[in-house]
Amino acid sequence: MTGSTLESGCRSRPSTAVGHLACLLVLAATSTLSGCAGKPAEPAPAPITVNRQARATAAARAEQDKKVSRLELALLEKGAQVEELQARLDQAREEVVRAMAKLQTLASRAEAASGIAEAEVALQPLRNAPNQQAAPEAAQAGRLLREASAEFNQENYGGALYLANQAKALAAAGTGRLSSREHSADRPGEMSFAVPIPLKTVGSGNVREAPGTNAPVAFAVEGGDSLTGYSYVEDWVRVSDDMGRGGWIYRKLISRR
């Protein structure tokens, strides 16, 4: 019903005060409704929802940050322990050398000279290695070799031979580290051990040219074989064997020797 129809209807009705008032109210309501009908309906406000995925991601990131912080603190602790152990080892080595100086009968001049020469030969590959590939054992082995020469000059041939053998062992470990890197460069995320770790295999398996089960096999190992670990990437450890061969082995195939 339109406003004009209502208006004509109201005019045809008896002109009483009550009827006139009723017609006015009807006309007013009709005009209001027709005005509202011409306006577009406003959309309902979207419900306010909490982004649960974003909150879960933020919580996971916070927990990961806590784990990283704990690992950093653990790394600092391990570094301090290694330094303390190295200091104790140096002190014990000095005591052994002093004891050998008192005995004067453990090694001859020729044996000491031969030991020093062998250590020099073993250290040569590390000295010739490029700076970016230098093994950390080179500096320590060189220091031990200088101490051996000093003891030799003081006629402490037993102490000189002992220090030369220590230097030779370190040089061999460093050479093994370099050998393990000949066939593969440093990997993204590769972490070096503070010192070479003596390892043994717990069963038969393969040492591969790269970390991963799809990498070519470098050589096979049997249970009880001796290896030396130098670094790791996730669950793969870079190793070398007694023959100087290097590669990567899965973590669960090895244990401490």
Accessible surface in RSA format (square Angstrom, percent):
REM  Atomic radii and reference values for relative SASA: ProtOr
REM  Chains: A
REM  Algorithm: Lee & Richards
REM  Probe-radius: 1.40
REM  Slices: 20
REM RES _ NUM      All-atoms   Total-Side   Main-Chain    Non-polar    All polar
REM                ABS   REL    ABS   REL    ABS   REL    ABS   REL    ABS   REL
RES MET A   1   172.21  89.2  92.68  61.3  79.53 189.4  99.51  84.6  72.70  96.3
RES THR A   2    83.81  59.6  77.58  78.7   6.22  14.8  80.24 107.8   3.57   5.4
RES GLY A   3    33.18  40.9   0.00   N/A  33.18  40.9  23.44  64.3   9.73  21.8
RES SER A   4    81.99  69.3  68.56  91.5  13.43  30.9  51.23 109.1  30.76  43.1
RES THR A   5    74.57  53.0  68.25  69.2   6.32  15.1  50.77  68.2  23.80  36.0
RES LEU A   6    31.15  17.3  28.60  20.5   2.55   6.4  30.41  21.4   0.73   2.0
RES GLU A   7    70.07  40.2  70.07  53.0   0.00   0.0  13.33  25.8  56.74  46.3
RES SER A   8    63.83  53.9  56.39  75.3   7.44  17.2  44.48  94.7  19.35  27.1
RES GLY A   9    29.46  36.3   0.00   N/A  29.46  36.3  29.04  79.7   0.42   0.9
RES CYS A  10    27.22  20.6  15.08  16.8  12.14  28.5   9.37  23.7  17.85  19.3
RES ARG A  11   186.53  78.3 152.82  77.9  33.71  80.3  64.21  87.8 122.32  74.1
RES SER A  12    96.21  81.3  56.01  74.8  40.19  92.6  52.08 110.9  44.13  61.8
RES ARG A  13   144.69  60.8 134.38  68.5  10.31  24.5  33.90  46.3 110.79  67.1
RES PRO A  14   106.65  77.7  89.24  81.4  17.41  63.3 101.61  83.9   5.04  31.3
RES SER A  15   117.44  99.2  78.49 104.8  38.95  89.7  48.82 104.0  68.62  96.1
RES THR A  16    74.28  52.8  67.48  68.4   6.80  16.2  64.64  86.8   9.64  14.6
RES ALA A  17    88.50  81.4  66.07 102.0  22.43  51.0  75.24 106.0  13.26  35.1
RES VAL A  18   122.31  80.5 119.85 108.5   2.46   5.9 121.54 105.6   0.77   2.1
RES GLY A  19    21.17  26.1   0.00   N/A  21.17  26.1  20.37  55.9   0.80   1.8
RES HIS A  20   112.59  61.5 107.64  74.8   4.95  12.7  74.15  76.4  38.44  44.7
RES LEU A  21   104.88  58.4 104.20  74.5   0.67   1.7 104.84  73.6   0.04   0.1
RES ALA A  22    42.20  38.8  38.92  60.1   3.28   7.5  41.46  58.4   0.74   2.0
RES CYS A  23     7.00   5.3   5.99   6.7   1.01   2.4   4.62  11.7   2.37   2.6
RES LEU A  24    89.37  49.8  85.32  61.0   4.05  10.2  85.58  60.1   3.80  10.2
RES LEU A  25   114.80  63.9 110.15  78.8   4.64  11.7 110.64  77.7   4.15  11.2
RES VAL A  26    67.68  44.5  64.28  58.2   3.40   8.2  67.57  58.7   0.11   0.3
RES LEU A  27    47.97  26.7  43.89  31.4   4.08  10.3  44.14  31.0   3.83  10.3
RES ALA A  28    56.58  52.0  48.74  75.2   7.84  17.8  55.70  78.4   0.89   2.3
RES ALA A  29    54.01  49.7  45.79  70.7   8.22  18.7  53.73  75.7   0.28   0.8
RES THR A  30    28.70  20.4  27.33  27.7   1.38   3.3  19.19  25.8   9.51  14.4
RES SER A  31    69.52  58.7  56.20  75.0  13.32  30.7  47.71 101.6  21.81  30.6
RES THR A  32    85.19  60.6  75.76  76.8   9.44  22.5  60.80  81.7  24.39  36.9
RES LEU A  33   127.74  71.1 123.55  88.4   4.19  10.5 123.85  87.0   3.89  10.5
RES SER A  34    73.04  61.7  53.58  71.5  19.46  44.8  46.40  98.8  26.64  37.3
RES GLY A  35    43.17  53.2   0.00   N/A  43.17  53.2  38.08 104.5   5.09  11.4
RES CYS A  36    75.43  57.1  65.14  72.6  10.29  24.2  23.49  59.5  51.94  56.0
RES ALA A  37    86.25  79.3  48.42  74.7  37.83  86.1  61.10  86.0  25.16  66.6
RES GLY A  38    68.65  84.7   0.00   N/A  68.65  84.7  38.62 106.0  30.03  67.3
RES LYS A  39   154.55  75.4 140.37  86.1  14.18  33.8  86.00  77.4  68.55  73.0
RES PRO A  40   121.02  88.2 100.01  91.2  21.01  76.4 112.00  92.5   9.02  56.0
RES ALA A  41   101.77  93.6  66.10 102.0  35.66  81.1  76.18 107.3  25.58  67.8
RES GLU A  42   162.19  93.1 134.94 102.1  27.24  64.9  50.04  96.8 112.15  91.6
RES PRO A  43   125.12  91.2 100.74  91.8  24.38  88.6 112.13  92.6  12.99  80.7
RES ALA A  44    89.58  82.4  61.20  94.4  28.38  64.6  66.23  93.3  23.35  61.9
RES PRO A  45   126.44  92.1 102.62  93.5  23.81  86.6 114.07  94.2  12.37  76.9
RES ALA A  46    85.32  78.5  61.60  95.1  23.73  54.0  65.58  92.4  19.74  52.3
RES PRO A  47   111.53  81.3  89.80  81.9  21.73  79.0 100.73  83.2  10.80  67.1
RES ILE A  48   176.45 100.4 142.70 106.3  33.75  81.3 147.81 106.4  28.64  77.7
RES THR A  49   112.39  79.9  84.59  85.8  27.81  66.3  58.33  78.4  54.06  81.7
RES VAL A  50    93.14  61.3  73.51  66.6  19.63  47.3  77.64  67.5  15.50  42.0
RES ASN A  51    97.50  67.2  84.21  81.4  13.29  32.0  33.99  81.8  63.51  61.4
RES ARG A  52   199.43  83.7 191.24  97.5   8.18  19.5  65.02  88.9 134.41  81.5
RES GLN A  53   144.69  80.9 136.13  99.5   8.55  20.4  44.80  95.4  99.88  75.8
RES ALA A  54    51.90  47.7  40.72  62.8  11.18  25.4  47.23  66.5   4.67  12.4
RES ARG A  55   159.41  66.9 150.18  76.6   9.22  22.0  49.27  67.3 110.13  66.7
RES ALA A  56    64.75  59.5  51.18  79.0  13.58  30.9  60.02  84.5   4.73  12.5
RES THR A  57    65.83  46.8  60.31  61.1   5.52  13.2  46.11  61.9  19.73  29.8
RES ALA A  58    53.07  48.8  47.20  72.8   5.87  13.3  48.27  68.0   4.80  12.7
RES ALA A  59    64.81  59.6  51.08  78.8  13.73  31.2  59.61  83.9   5.20  13.8
RES ALA A  60    64.12  59.0  51.20  79.0  12.91  29.4  59.26  83.4   4.86  12.9
RES ARG A  61   134.62  56.5 131.81  67.2   2.81   6.7  52.11  71.2  82.51  50.0
RES ALA A  62    50.03  46.0  43.92  67.8   6.11  13.9  48.56  68.4   1.47   3.9
RES GLU A  63    76.93  44.2  75.90  57.4   1.04   2.5  35.03  67.8  41.90  34.2
RES GLN A  64   112.50  62.9 110.72  80.9   1.79   4.3  25.50  54.3  87.01  66.0
RES ASP A  65    81.58  57.1  78.86  78.5   2.72   6.4  27.86  65.6  53.72  53.6
RES LYS A  66   119.10  58.1 115.15  70.7   3.94   9.4  65.38  58.8  53.72  57.2
RES LYS A  67   109.24  53.3 108.25  66.4   0.99   2.4  52.82  47.5  56.42  60.1
RES VAL A  68    70.37  46.3  70.18  63.5   0.20   0.5  70.37  61.1   0.00   0.0
RES SER A  69    56.75  48.0  55.71  74.3   1.04   2.4  26.86  57.2  29.89  41.9
RES ARG A  70   129.14  54.2 123.32  62.9   5.82  13.9  70.66  96.6  58.48  35.4
RES LEU A  71   123.85  69.0 119.76  85.7   4.08  10.3 120.24  84.4   3.61   9.7
RES GLU A  72   101.17  58.1  98.99  74.9   2.18   5.2  36.48  70.6  64.68  52.8
RES LEU A  73   117.90  65.7 112.72  80.6   5.18  13.0 113.03  79.4   4.87  13.1
RES ALA A  74    42.33  38.9  38.30  59.1   4.03   9.2  41.72  58.8   0.61   1.6
RES LEU A  75   119.65  66.6 114.88  82.2   4.78  12.0 117.36  82.4   2.30   6.2
RES LEU A  76   126.57  70.5 117.31  83.9   9.26  23.3 120.37  84.5   6.20  16.7
RES GLU A  77    97.00  55.7  89.63  67.8   7.37  17.6  34.76  67.2  62.24  50.8
RES LYS A  78   118.47  57.8 118.14  72.5   0.34   0.8  71.74  64.6  46.73  49.8
RES GLY A  79    32.89  40.6   0.00   N/A  32.89  40.6  31.48  86.4   1.41   3.2
RES ALA A  80    60.18  55.3  51.33  79.2   8.85  20.1  54.03  76.1   6.14  16.3
RES GLN A  81    72.04  40.3  70.86  51.8   1.17   2.8  28.36  60.4  43.67  33.1
RES VAL A  82    52.43  34.5  51.49  46.6   0.93   2.2  51.94  45.1   0.49   1.3
RES GLU A  83   128.24  73.6 119.64  90.5   8.60  20.5  43.89  84.9  84.36  68.9
RES GLU A  84    88.21  50.6  81.01  61.3   7.20  17.2  34.54  66.8  53.67  43.8
RES LEU A  85   107.07  59.6 102.98  73.7   4.09  10.3 103.27  72.5   3.80  10.2
RES GLN A  86    55.37  31.0  52.50  38.4   2.87   6.8  36.22  77.1  19.15  14.5
RES ALA A  87    60.97  56.1  49.66  76.6  11.31  25.7  55.87  78.7   5.10  13.5
RES ARG A  88   142.19  59.7 137.52  70.1   4.67  11.1  49.10  67.1  93.09  56.4
RES LEU A  89    84.58  47.1  80.08  57.3   4.50  11.3  84.09  59.1   0.49   1.3
RES ASP A  90    35.49  24.9  34.32  34.2   1.17   2.8  15.59  36.7  19.90  19.8
RES GLN A  91   107.21  59.9 104.84  76.6   2.37   5.6  27.19  57.9  80.02  60.7
RES ALA A  92    47.18  43.4  44.95  69.4   2.23   5.1  46.23  65.1   0.95   2.5
RES ARG A  93     9.76   4.1   8.73   4.5   1.03   2.5   4.82   6.6   4.95   3.0
RES GLU A  94    95.00  54.5  92.01  69.6   2.99   7.1  30.59  59.2  64.40  52.6
RES GLU A  95    86.32  49.6  81.23  61.5   5.08  12.1  23.98  46.4  62.34  50.9
RES VAL A  96    52.82  34.8  50.10  45.4   2.72   6.6  52.74  45.8   0.08   0.2
RES VAL A  97    10.56   7.0  10.56   9.6   0.00   0.0  10.56   9.2   0.00   0.0
RES ARG A  98   130.65  54.9 127.79  65.1   2.86   6.8  66.41  90.8  64.24  38.9
RES ALA A  99    50.55  46.5  45.96  70.9   4.59  10.4  49.15  69.2   1.40   3.7
RES MET A 100    36.77  19.0  35.58  23.5   1.19   2.8  35.58  30.3   1.19   1.6
RES ALA A 101    32.11  29.5  27.12  41.8   4.99  11.4  27.34  38.5   4.78  12.7
RES LYS A 102   175.85  85.8 144.47  88.6  31.38  74.7  94.54  85.1  81.32  86.6
RES LEU A 103    99.44  55.4  86.53  61.9  12.91  32.4  89.04  62.5  10.40  28.0
RES GLN A 104   106.76  59.7  77.40  56.6  29.36  69.9  47.17 100.4  59.59  45.2
RES THR A 105   114.48  81.4  80.78  81.9  33.69  80.3  70.93  95.3  43.55  65.8
RES LEU A 106    96.99  54.0  67.09  48.0  29.90  75.2  69.32  48.7  27.67  74.5
RES ALA A 107    13.18  12.1   0.72   1.1  12.46  28.3   5.44   7.7   7.74  20.5
RES SER A 108    55.41  46.8  45.69  61.0   9.71  22.4  48.61 103.5   6.80   9.5
RES ARG A 109   139.67  58.6 136.13  69.4   3.54   8.4  48.76  66.6  90.91  55.1
RES ALA A 110    74.72  68.7  61.53  94.9  13.20  30.0  68.76  96.8   5.97  15.8
RES GLU A 111    92.61  53.2  86.54  65.5   6.07  14.5  35.11  67.9  57.50  46.9
RES ALA A 112     0.00   0.0   0.00   0.0   0.00   0.0   0.00   0.0   0.00   0.0
RES ALA A 113    44.49  40.9  36.57  56.4   7.92  18.0  39.62  55.8   4.87  12.9
RES SER A 114    56.45  47.7  48.54  64.8   7.92  18.2  32.14  68.4  24.32  34.1
RES GLY A 115     3.97   4.9   0.00   N/A   3.97   4.9   3.34   9.2   0.63   1.4
RES ILE A 116    23.37  13.3  23.37  17.4   0.00   0.0  23.37  16.8   0.00   0.0
RES ALA A 117    53.88  49.5  47.90  73.9   5.98  13.6  53.04  74.7   0.84   2.2
RES GLU A 118    82.42  47.3  77.17  58.4   5.25  12.5  33.29  64.4  49.13  40.1
RES ALA A 119     0.94   0.9   0.08   0.1   0.86   2.0   0.08   0.1   0.86   2.3
RES GLU A 120    64.30  36.9  63.54  48.1   0.75   1.8  28.68  55.5  35.61  29.1
RES VAL A 121   111.27  73.2 105.01  95.1   6.27  15.1 108.62  94.4   2.66   7.2
RES ALA A 122    26.01  23.9  14.87  23.0  11.14  25.3  24.79  34.9   1.21   3.2
RES LEU A 123     2.43   1.4   2.43   1.7   0.00   0.0   2.43   1.7   0.00   0.0
RES GLN A 124    82.63  46.2  82.63  60.4   0.00   0.0  34.50  73.4  48.13  36.5
RES PRO A 125    61.03  44.5  51.22  46.7   9.81  35.7  56.65  46.8   4.38  27.2
RES LEU A 126     4.56   2.5   0.00   0.0   4.56  11.5   0.00   0.0   4.56  12.3
RES ARG A 127   120.77  50.7  87.51  44.6  33.26  79.2  44.70  61.1  76.07  46.1
RES ASN A 128   107.78  74.3  76.36  73.8  31.42  75.7  30.65  73.8  77.14  74.6
RES ALA A 129    18.39  16.9   2.74   4.2  15.65  35.6   7.64  10.8  10.75  28.5
RES PRO A 130    64.91  47.3  53.03  48.3  11.88  43.2  64.91  53.6   0.00   0.0
RES ASN A 131   143.52  99.0 123.10 119.0  20.41  49.2  31.02  74.7 112.49 108.7
RES GLN A 132   150.28  84.0 108.80  79.5  41.49  98.8  63.32 134.8  86.96  66.0
RES GLN A 133    94.09  52.6  85.09  62.2   8.99  21.4  18.16  38.6  75.93  57.6
RES ALA A 134    56.52  52.0  34.00  52.5  22.53  51.2  34.00  47.9  22.53  59.7
RES ALA A 135     4.26   3.9   0.00   0.0   4.26   9.7   0.30   0.4   3.96  10.5
RES PRO A 136    85.02  62.0  59.95  54.6  25.07  91.1  73.67  60.8  11.35  70.5
RES GLU A 137     6.52   3.7   5.14   3.9   1.39   3.3   6.24  12.1   0.28   0.2
RES ALA A 138    21.22  19.5  16.89  26.1   4.33   9.8  17.19  24.2   4.04  10.7
RES ALA A 139    80.10  73.6  62.77  96.9  17.33  39.4  74.74 105.3   5.36  14.2
RES GLN A 140    42.36  23.7  38.35  28.0   4.01   9.5  15.95  34.0  26.40  20.0
RES ALA A 141     0.22   0.2   0.22   0.3   0.00   0.0   0.22   0.3   0.00   0.0
RES GLY A 142     5.45   6.7   0.00   N/A   5.45   6.7   5.37  14.7   0.09   0.2
RES ARG A 143    78.30  32.9  78.23  39.9   0.07   0.2  47.12  64.4  31.18  18.9
RES LEU A 144     0.06   0.0   0.06   0.0   0.00   0.0   0.06   0.0   0.00   0.0
RES LEU A 145     3.85   2.1   3.63   2.6   0.22   0.6   3.75   2.6   0.10   0.3
RES ARG A 146   155.15  65.1 145.51  74.2   9.65  23.0  75.13 102.7  80.03  48.5
RES GLU A 147    61.74  35.4  58.19  44.0   3.55   8.5  32.78  63.4  28.96  23.6
RES ALA A 148     0.00   0.0   0.00   0.0   0.00   0.0   0.00   0.0   0.00   0.0
RES SER A 149    42.69  36.1  41.41  55.3   1.28   2.9  28.34  60.4  14.35  20.1
RES ALA A 150    45.77  42.1  39.75  61.3   6.02  13.7  44.50  62.7   1.27   3.4
RES GLU A 151    35.14  20.2  35.14  26.6   0.00   0.0   0.26   0.5  34.89  28.5
RES PHE A 152    32.67  16.3  31.34  19.4   1.33   3.5  31.34  19.0   1.33   3.8
RES ASN A 153   118.75  81.9  87.87  84.9  30.87  74.3  29.20  70.3  89.54  86.6
RES GLN A 154   129.42  72.4 103.21  75.4  26.21  62.4  40.08  85.3  89.34  67.8
RES GLU A 155   105.26  60.4 104.79  79.3   0.48   1.1  19.96  38.6  85.30  69.6
RES ASN A 156     4.07   2.8   3.72   3.6   0.35   0.8   3.54   8.5   0.53   0.5
RES TYR A 157    40.68  19.0  38.31  21.8   2.38   6.2  30.89  23.2   9.80  12.1
RES GLY A 158     6.64   8.2   0.00   N/A   6.64   8.2   1.89   5.2   4.75  10.6
RES GLY A 159     0.00   0.0   0.00   N/A   0.00   0.0   0.00   0.0   0.00   0.0
RES ALA A 160     0.00   0.0   0.00   0.0   0.00   0.0   0.00   0.0   0.00   0.0
RES LEU A 161    44.19  24.6  44.19  31.6   0.00   0.0  44.19  31.0   0.00   0.0
RES TYR A 162    53.13  24.8  49.13  28.0   4.00  10.4  35.55  26.7  17.58  21.7
RES LEU A 163     3.48   1.9   3.48   2.5   0.00   0.0   3.48   2.4   0.00   0.0
RES ALA A 164     0.05   0.0   0.00   0.0   0.05   0.1   0.05   0.1   0.00   0.0
RES ASN A 165    64.59  44.5  59.80  57.8   4.79  11.5  22.23  53.5  42.36  40.9
RES GLN A 166    56.97  31.9  54.76  40.0   2.21   5.3   1.31   2.8  55.66  42.2
RES ALA A 167     1.87   1.7   1.49   2.3   0.38   0.9   1.49   2.1   0.38   1.0
RES LYS A 168    65.09  31.8  65.06  39.9   0.03   0.1  41.12  37.0  23.97  25.5
RES ALA A 169    65.21  60.0  50.86  78.5  14.35  32.6  58.96  83.0   6.25  16.5
RES LEU A 170    38.94  21.7  38.03  27.2   0.91   2.3  38.84  27.3   0.09   0.3
RES ALA A 171     0.16   0.1   0.16   0.2   0.00   0.0   0.16   0.2   0.00   0.0
RES ALA A 172    62.56  57.5  48.52  74.9  14.05  32.0  53.98  76.0   8.58  22.7
RES ALA A 173    24.89  22.9  17.29  26.7   7.60  17.3  24.23  34.1   0.66   1.7
RES GLY A 174     0.00   0.0   0.00   N/A   0.00   0.0   0.00   0.0   0.00   0.0
RES THR A 175    49.65  35.3  49.51  50.2   0.13   0.3  47.25  63.5   2.39   3.6
RES GLY A 176     9.22  11.4   0.00   N/A   9.22  11.4   8.75  24.0   0.47   1.1
RES ARG A 177     8.84   3.7   8.84   4.5   0.00   0.0   6.07   8.3   2.76   1.7
RES LEU A 178    24.87  13.9  21.92  15.7   2.95   7.4  22.02  15.5   2.85   7.7
RES SER A 179    17.34  14.6  16.27  21.7   1.07   2.5   8.99  19.1   8.35  11.7
RES SER A 180     1.44   1.2   0.00   0.0   1.44   3.3   0.00   0.0   1.44   2.0
RES ARG A 181    53.08  22.3  41.50  21.2  11.58  27.6  17.05  23.3  36.04  21.8
RES GLU A 182   132.92  76.3  94.50  71.5  38.42  91.5  36.98  71.5  95.94  78.3
RES HIS A 183   135.25  73.9 103.23  71.8  32.02  81.9  64.82  66.8  70.43  81.9
RES SER A 184    10.91   9.2   1.84   2.5   9.06  20.9   8.71  18.6   2.20   3.1
RES ALA A 185    80.22  73.8  63.27  97.6  16.95  38.5  71.65 100.9   8.57  22.7
RES ASP A 186    90.88  63.7  68.16  67.8  22.72  53.7  29.74  70.0  61.14  61.0
RES ARG A 187    78.09  32.8  70.82  36.1   7.27  17.3  12.72  17.4  65.37  39.6
RES PRO A 188   126.05  91.9 102.98  93.9  23.07  83.8 115.41  95.3  10.64  66.1
RES GLY A 189    64.05  79.0   0.00   N/A  64.05  79.0  40.35 110.7  23.70  53.1
RES GLU A 190    29.67  17.0   5.62   4.3  24.05  57.3   5.62  10.9  24.05  19.6
RES MET A 191    97.63  50.6  96.31  63.7   1.33   3.2  69.81  59.3  27.83  36.9
RES SER A 192    69.61  58.8  42.25  56.4  27.37  63.0  24.89  53.0  44.73  62.7
RES PHE A 193    45.50  22.8  36.74  22.8   8.76  22.8  39.85  24.2   5.66  16.2
RES ALA A 194    74.34  68.4  35.62  55.0  38.72  88.1  48.11  67.8  26.23  69.5
RES VAL A 195    78.46  51.6  77.81  70.4   0.65   1.6  78.24  68.0   0.23   0.6
RES PRO A 196    28.53  20.8  18.39  16.8  10.14  36.9  18.40  15.2  10.13  63.0
RES ILE A 197    37.27  21.2  36.74  27.4   0.54   1.3  37.27  26.8   0.00   0.0
RES PRO A 198    55.60  40.5  55.30  50.4   0.30   1.1  55.60  45.9   0.00   0.0
RES LEU A 199    12.23   6.8  12.23   8.7   0.00   0.0  12.23   8.6   0.00   0.0
RES LYS A 200    86.58  42.2  86.58  53.1   0.00   0.0  29.43  26.5  57.14  60.9
RES THR A 201     2.92   2.1   0.01   0.0   2.91   6.9   0.01   0.0   2.91   4.4
RES VAL A 202    87.12  57.3  49.87  45.1  37.25  89.8  56.94  49.5  30.17  81.8
RES GLY A 203    23.33  28.8   0.00   N/A  23.33  28.8  23.32  64.0   0.02   0.0
RES SER A 204    77.91  65.8  56.24  75.1  21.67  49.9  19.75  42.1  58.16  81.5
RES GLY A 205    19.42  24.0   0.00   N/A  19.42  24.0  16.63  45.6   2.80   6.3
RES ASN A 206    55.10  38.0  49.28  47.6   5.82  14.0   2.18   5.2  52.92  51.1
RES VAL A 207     0.00   0.0   0.00   0.0   0.00   0.0   0.00   0.0   0.00   0.0
RES ARG A 208    46.17  19.4  46.17  23.5   0.00   0.0   0.00   0.0  46.17  28.0
RES GLU A 209    73.77  42.3  70.30  53.2   3.47   8.3  11.20  21.7  62.56  51.1
RES ALA A 210    19.58  18.0  19.58  30.2   0.00   0.0  19.58  27.6   0.00   0.0
RES PRO A 211    36.40  26.5  13.34  12.2  23.07  83.9  13.34  11.0  23.07 143.4
RES GLY A 212    21.19  26.1   0.00   N/A  21.19  26.1  21.19  58.1   0.00   0.0
RES THR A 213   100.60  71.6  86.77  88.0  13.84  33.0  62.81  84.4  37.79  57.1
RES ASN A 214   151.49 104.5 118.63 114.6  32.86  79.1  38.39  92.4 113.10 109.3
RES ALA A 215    14.43  13.3   5.21   8.0   9.22  21.0  10.74  15.1   3.69   9.8
RES PRO A 216    85.71  62.5  74.46  67.9  11.25  40.9  85.71  70.8   0.00   0.0
RES VAL A 217    71.44  47.0  47.14  42.7  24.31  58.6  47.14  41.0  24.31  65.9
RES ALA A 218    40.12  36.9   8.68  13.4  31.44  71.5  12.37  17.4  27.75  73.5
RES PHE A 219    14.64   7.3   6.37   3.9   8.27  21.5  14.64   8.9   0.00   0.0
RES ALA A 220    66.14  60.8  46.11  71.2  20.02  45.5  46.30  65.2  19.84  52.6
RES VAL A 221     5.19   3.4   3.24   2.9   1.95   4.7   4.18   3.6   1.02   2.8
RES GLU A 222   108.14  62.1 108.14  81.8   0.00   0.0  51.31  99.2  56.84  46.4
RES GLY A 223    47.79  58.9   0.00   N/A  47.79  58.9  18.03  49.5  29.76  66.6
RES GLY A 224    50.50  62.3   0.00   N/A  50.50  62.3  26.63  73.1  23.87  53.5
RES ASP A 225    54.83  38.4  49.95  49.7   4.88  11.5  15.22  35.8  39.62  39.5
RES SER A 226    35.95  30.4  27.07  36.1   8.88  20.5   4.53   9.6  31.42  44.0
RES LEU A 227     1.65   0.9   0.54   0.4   1.12   2.8   1.65   1.2   0.00   0.0
RES THR A 228    29.93  21.3  29.93  30.3   0.00   0.0   6.90   9.3  23.03  34.8
RES GLY A 229     0.00   0.0   0.00   N/A   0.00   0.0   0.00   0.0   0.00   0.0
RES TYR A 230     2.54   1.2   2.54   1.4   0.00   0.0   0.00   0.0   2.54   3.1
RES SER A 231     0.00   0.0   0.00   0.0   0.00   0.0   0.00   0.0   0.00   0.0
RES TYR A 232    81.14  37.9  81.12  46.2   0.01   0.0  46.92  35.3  34.22  42.2
RES VAL A 233    21.92  14.4  21.45  19.4   0.47   1.1  21.66  18.8   0.26   0.7
RES GLU A 234   156.25  89.7 124.35  94.1  31.90  76.0  52.82 102.2 103.43  84.4
RES ASP A 235    59.71  41.8  59.44  59.2   0.27   0.6   4.97  11.7  54.74  54.6
RES TRP A 236    29.72  11.9  29.72  14.4   0.00   0.0  15.48   8.3  14.24  23.1
RES VAL A 237    11.38   7.5  11.38  10.3   0.00   0.0  11.38   9.9   0.00   0.0
RES ARG A 238     0.00   0.0   0.00   0.0   0.00   0.0   0.00   0.0   0.00   0.0
RES VAL A 239     0.00   0.0   0.00   0.0   0.00   0.0   0.00   0.0   0.00   0.0
RES SER A 240     3.30   2.8   2.65   3.5   0.65   1.5   0.00   0.0   3.30   4.6
RES ASP A 241    20.31  14.2   9.81   9.8  10.50  24.8  11.01  25.9   9.31   9.3
RES ASP A 242   127.89  89.6  89.17  88.8  38.72  91.6  39.94  94.0  87.95  87.7
RES MET A 243   139.86  72.4 104.33  69.0  35.54  84.6  72.68  61.8  67.18  89.0
RES GLY A 244    29.50  36.4   0.00   N/A  29.50  36.4  23.66  64.9   5.84  13.1
RES ARG A 245    98.76  41.5  92.57  47.2   6.20  14.8  52.02  71.1  46.74  28.3
RES GLY A 246     5.08   6.3   0.00   N/A   5.08   6.3   0.42   1.2   4.66  10.4
RES GLY A 247     3.38   4.2   0.00   N/A   3.38   4.2   3.38   9.3   0.00   0.0
RES TRP A 248     0.00   0.0   0.00   0.0   0.00   0.0   0.00   0.0   0.00   0.0
RES ILE A 249     0.00   0.0   0.00   0.0   0.00   0.0   0.00   0.0   0.00   0.0
RES TYR A 250    72.56  33.9  72.36  41.2   0.20   0.5  48.07  36.1  24.49  30.2
RES ARG A 251   114.90  48.2 112.82  57.5   2.08   5.0  46.36  63.4  68.53  41.5
RES LYS A 252   134.44  65.6 113.81  69.8  20.62  49.1  64.53  58.1  69.91  74.5
RES LEU A 253    48.45  27.0  48.45  34.7   0.00   0.0  48.45  34.0   0.00   0.0
RES ILE A 254    22.99  13.1   8.79   6.5  14.20  34.2   8.79   6.3  14.20  38.5
RES SER A 255    42.19  35.7  33.12  44.2   9.07  20.9  39.21  83.5   2.98   4.2
RES ARG A 256   160.63  67.4 145.65  74.2  14.97  35.6  57.18  78.1 103.45  62.7
RES ARG A 257   130.83  54.9  81.69  41.6  49.13 117.0  57.73  78.9  73.09  44.3
END  Absolute sums over single chains surface
CHAIN  1 A    17057.9      14158.7       2899.2      10278.1       6779.9
END  Absolute sums over all chains
TOTAL         17057.9      14158.7       2899.2      10278.1       6779.9
